[in-house]
Amino acid sequence: MFYNEEEAKKYVRNSRIRDIQSQMTERAMELLLLPDVNIGCGSGISGMTLNEFDHFWIGIDISIHMLNVGLQNEAHLGGDMLLADMGKLMRFQPCIFDGVVSISALQWLCNWDKKNESPVSRISTFFKWLYNCLKRGARAVSEEKKKKKTYLHVCVFQFYPDSPEQIKTLTNFAMKAGFGGGVVVDFPNSAKSKKYYLCLWAGSSLVATMPTALNDEEENIISHERRKFNKKTKKQIKKNKEWILKKKDQRRMKGLDVKRDSKYTGRKRKGRF
């Protein structure tokens, strides 16, 4: 279930994973806009992004190897990292944290790894201790142009659900613990870019406005046009004599062994019995 030393190093060395996780952390910060605790901090990639926002953070993760990689990369300089299981009771001081950011960790609570620890009990325990350590009340920020108040979300979880039932289970247990909120889906029509964010607020009788999801219409148009262009270019390719001579010259420039040109080069061969 957890990352060992080798897998933890591979995770950090993968530039694509680092870029995607940094982008998701920045998106979570847009939805949050508060100092935070980082749940499932892993190797500290999200923590390094939080450092750029000048926030002090506390990260927790169950994998000692991921935390060690984070220490080697000095990701902890802007905060602290703890070895802990988020599915078990954690005794932080009540009402100490302003907000929470979690990237690609929430879905791990739904795994049934031990017979004596069901996912339901772990999810319930997690949201209960999390609610207890968050400051109460909506953070109201005045907007001069609209002359009204916006209530900020104190928890943002980016996660990868296996099914709609899993989303419903996580949301229901969050509500039972006292949270309000819902799920925001960025790029809902994209198979690769689709991202789920569980946005929650705590201790307020007022209903906060759910953030607007990012749309993928432009992305779909661009990818569709690219596919059309690729199909056209494939149809235009004809392996005539000029094309063959050009390819042979390219192979010669690379130092490859190429047969000499003749009057038969590029001619269509007759069928043989």
C-alpha positions in Angstrom: 0.0 0.0 0.0 2.7 2.4 1.0 5.8 3.7 -0.8 9.1 2.0 0.0 12.4 3.8 -0.4 12.9 2.9 -4.0 9.4 3.9 -5.1 9.6 7.2 -3.0 12.7 8.2 -4.9 11.1 7.3 -8.3 8.1 9.4 -7.4 10.2 12.5 -6.7 12.5 12.1 -9.7 9.5 12.0 -12.1 9.3 15.6 -13.4 5.7 15.1 -14.7 4.4 14.0 -11.3 6.2 16.9 -9.7 4.6 19.4 -12.1 1.1 18.0 -11.9 1.2 17.9 -8.1 2.5 21.4 -7.9 -0.3 22.6 -10.2 -2.9 20.8 -8.1 -1.5 22.3 -4.9 -1.7 25.8 -6.5 -5.3 25.1 -7.5 -6.1 23.9 -4.0 -4.6 27.1 -2.6 -6.9 29.1 -4.9 -9.8 27.4 -3.4 -8.5 27.7 0.2 -6.7 31.1 0.5 -5.5 30.3 4.1 -2.4 29.0 6.0 -2.8 25.3 6.4 -1.9 21.8 7.5 -0.8 19.4 4.7 -2.3 16.0 5.0 -0.6 13.1 3.1 2.4 15.4 2.5 4.5 12.5 1.0 7.9 13.7 -0.2 7.1 17.4 0.4 6.3 18.4 -3.2 3.2 20.2 -2.1 5.0 21.6 0.9 7.6 23.2 -1.4 4.7 24.9 -3.3 3.2 26.1 0.0 6.6 27.6 0.9 6.3 29.9 -2.1 3.1 31.2 -0.6 5.0 32.0 2.6 2.7 29.8 4.7 3.9 27.8 7.7 2.6 24.2 7.4 2.6 20.9 9.2 2.6 17.8 6.9 1.7 14.3 7.9 2.3 11.0 6.0 2.3 7.3 6.8 5.3 6.5 4.7 8.7 7.0 6.4 10.5 6.7 3.1 8.5 9.5 1.5 9.2 11.7 4.5 12.9 10.9 4.3 13.0 12.0 0.7 11.3 15.2 1.7 14.0 15.9 4.3 16.7 15.3 1.8 15.1 17.8 -0.5 14.8 20.3 2.3 11.1 20.6 1.8 10.6 20.9 5.5 12.3 24.3 5.8 8.9 26.0 5.5 7.2 23.7 8.0 7.3 20.5 9.9 6.6 16.9 8.8 5.2 14.1 11.0 5.0 10.3 10.6 1.4 9.5 11.2 -1.7 7.6 9.9 -4.5 10.1 9.0 -7.0 7.3 9.5 -6.2 7.1 13.2 -7.0 9.6 16.0 -4.5 12.6 16.1 -4.5 14.8 19.1 -3.7 18.2 17.8 -4.7 21.2 19.9 -8.4 22.1 19.3 -9.0 25.0 16.9 -5.3 25.4 16.0 -5.3 25.2 12.2 -6.7 27.8 9.8 -7.0 25.5 6.9 -6.1 22.1 5.3 -4.7 21.2 1.9 -4.4 17.5 0.8 -3.2 16.3 -2.6 -3.8 12.7 -3.8 -4.2 11.3 -0.3 -7.9 11.1 0.7 -8.6 8.0 -1.4 -6.2 6.0 0.6 -8.7 6.0 3.5 -11.0 3.8 1.4 -8.6 0.9 1.2 -9.3 -2.1 3.4 -5.7 -3.2 4.3 -6.4 -4.7 7.8 -9.2 -6.9 8.9 -9.7 -5.0 12.2 -9.7 -1.5 10.5 -12.6 -0.9 8.1 -12.5 2.0 5.7 -15.7 3.3 7.2 -14.2 3.6 10.7 -11.0 5.2 9.3 -12.9 7.8 7.3 -15.1 8.6 10.3 -12.1 9.0 12.6 -10.3 11.2 10.2 -13.1 13.8 9.7 -13.8 13.9 13.4 -10.2 14.7 14.5 -9.8 17.1 11.6 -13.0 19.0 12.5 -11.8 19.3 16.1 -8.4 20.9 15.2 -9.8 23.5 12.8 -10.7 27.0 13.8 -14.5 27.6 13.9 -16.4 30.1 11.8 -16.3 31.2 8.2 -13.5 33.5 7.2 -15.3 36.4 5.7 -13.5 38.6 3.2 -15.1 41.7 1.9 -15.3 42.3 -1.8 -15.3 46.0 -2.6 -16.8 45.7 -6.0 -19.7 43.3 -5.2 -20.1 44.8 -1.7 -20.8 41.4 -0.2 -19.0 38.7 1.8 -17.4 35.6 0.5 -16.9 32.7 2.9 -13.7 30.8 2.4 -13.3 27.0 2.5 -11.0 25.8 5.3 -10.4 22.4 3.8 -9.5 21.4 0.2 -8.8 17.7 -0.7 -7.7 16.7 -4.2 -8.4 13.0 -4.6 -9.0 10.2 -7.1 -12.3 8.4 -6.4 -12.8 4.9 -7.7 -16.6 5.3 -8.1 -19.5 7.8 -7.5 -20.3 5.7 -4.3 -16.9 6.5 -2.9 -17.4 10.3 -3.4 -20.8 10.0 -1.7 -19.3 8.1 1.3 -16.5 10.6 1.8 -18.9 13.6 1.5 -21.5 12.0 3.9 -19.0 11.3 6.6 -17.6 14.9 6.3 -21.1 16.2 6.8 -21.7 14.0 9.8 -18.6 15.3 11.4 -19.9 18.9 11.2 -18.5 20.1 7.9 -20.4 21.8 5.1 -19.4 21.9 1.4 -19.2 19.7 -1.7 -17.2 18.4 -4.6 -15.8 20.6 -7.4 -14.8 18.8 -10.6 -12.2 20.6 -12.8 -12.2 19.7 -16.5 -15.2 17.3 -16.2 -15.2 16.2 -19.8 -11.4 15.4 -20.0 -10.2 11.9 -19.3 -6.6 13.0 -18.5 -7.1 16.5 -16.9 -10.2 15.7 -14.8 -9.6 16.5 -11.1 -11.8 16.1 -8.0 -11.7 18.6 -5.1 -13.6 18.1 -1.9 -14.1 21.7 -0.5 -15.3 21.9 3.1 -15.9 24.6 5.7 -16.3 24.2 9.5 -18.4 25.7 12.3 -20.6 28.1 10.3 -24.3 28.2 10.0 -23.9 30.3 6.8 -23.7 28.5 3.5 -20.4 29.3 1.6 -20.5 29.7 -2.1 -18.9 26.8 -3.9 -16.0 27.7 -6.2 -16.4 27.6 -9.9 -14.9 24.6 -11.6 -12.4 25.0 -14.4 -13.8 24.3 -17.9 -12.2 22.3 -20.6 -14.2 23.4 -23.7 -11.1 25.2 -25.2 -8.9 22.2 -24.4 -11.4 19.9 -26.2 -11.5 22.2 -29.3 -7.7 22.4 -29.5 -7.3 18.6 -29.1 -10.0 18.0 -31.7 -8.4 20.3 -34.2 -5.1 18.6 -33.6 -6.6 15.2 -34.4 -8.1 16.5 -37.6 -4.8 18.0 -38.6 -3.0 14.7 -37.9 -5.4 12.8 -40.0 -5.0 15.2 -42.9 -1.2 15.0 -42.8 -1.3 11.2 -42.8 -3.4 11.2 -45.9 -1.1 13.6 -47.7 2.0 11.4 -47.2 2.8 9.4 -50.4 5.8 7.2 -50.6 6.8 8.4 -54.1 10.3 8.6 -55.5 11.1 12.0 -54.1 10.0 10.9 -50.6 12.1 7.7 -50.8 15.2 9.6 -52.0 14.8 12.2 -49.2 14.5 9.4 -46.6 17.6 7.7 -47.9 19.6 10.9 -47.8 18.5 11.3 -44.1 19.7 7.8 -43.3 23.1 8.4 -45.1 23.6 11.6 -43.0 23.1 9.5 -39.9 25.9 7.2 -41.1 23.5 4.2 -41.7 24.1 1.6 -44.5 21.8 2.6 -47.4 21.5 0.9 -50.8 22.6 3.0 -53.8 20.1 4.9 -55.9 19.2 3.5 -59.4 16.6 3.9 -62.1 14.4 1.4 -60.3 14.3 3.5 -57.1 10.7 4.4 -56.2 9.2 2.2 -58.9 6.3 -0.1 -58.1 7.4 -3.7 -58.1 5.4 -6.1 -60.2 3.6 -8.9 -58.4 5.4 -12.2 -58.5 4.1 -15.8 -58.2 
